[in-house]
């Protein structure tokens, strides 16, 4: 019998991805296939030049009422970022390098907490470097590798894969071919994964 | 001590409203303030001439994967409507007449089931008349009252109220001034209502 698996597609700029990444980083019963990607190209394909939470003011205002309640529900810290959405390009490039490394879950959780608990600018290389260092990694080497042409091409390929899978938001989960959109479906996706 | 209350804003054309209306029609512990309204003017204010589930094809395709799973979760019947979204104007006008009547919950549930279980055209007056008759009401009298100028004006006022409350989708719940958007938040809203 193979261990249950779930693929988690997320963007470090996405507040609902924050909830799911932290929830998945905690749990031990399911193998998580981390799929960092950028929502920007997905939104651009819709003709949107920003997050719908910015473009649709009423929805955006609601989201900032919803998030503190959601964080209480899941026992997670919360501070509304002073800038939203933050630039997640660099964090995504670093995360691509970590996808199959034992530090991946911890790195993703710390970047999310930097953005949504500590109100730090995750688009700043110093912030990402400090996170890498804090978990015992070689920050300069990883940042250099993250910005290599090869790795930039890998992130572009990831975006193409997201479009090919018909992703339209984040977080999005796959259990086999079955798609689940949104942190509100994570429990359902996990149940599906462990049911086999 | 006053009984717990929840306001439920919904559109008969909305598939996620279907889930919430059926769930609320069943439960007895909370007073439901039914608020039928039309999403059309809300979407039009965003520059949209249709449901986002039609305008955003990938999201729309996903919704029809999500709905059967959701209906299993809540123990509700489901058949994907052959037309979406259906015209909900007439049903909303009739529902306005029933807001404070004992038949309201039953009427709303039956219209929703006509749309999302029986694939009937709820925009057709004969379908609405048959539902009214099936619950022992005077269908011709209610349809005439629904189409009166006074009642049409009441629905326009309801749409203005929805905009003033910053609604951007349906279902939307209020417990006091606290807003909860989407069937995924109904349990949270009910907990909040009964917590007092």
Interface residues (C-beta under 8 A of the other chain):
Chain A: X46 X56 X58 X59 X61 X62 X65 X66 X69 X73 X166 X167 X168 X169 X178 X179 X180 X181 X182 X184 X185 X188
Chain B: X46 X56 X58 X59 X61 X62 X65 X66 X69 X73 X166 X167 X168 X169 X178 X179 X180 X181 X182 X184 X185 X188
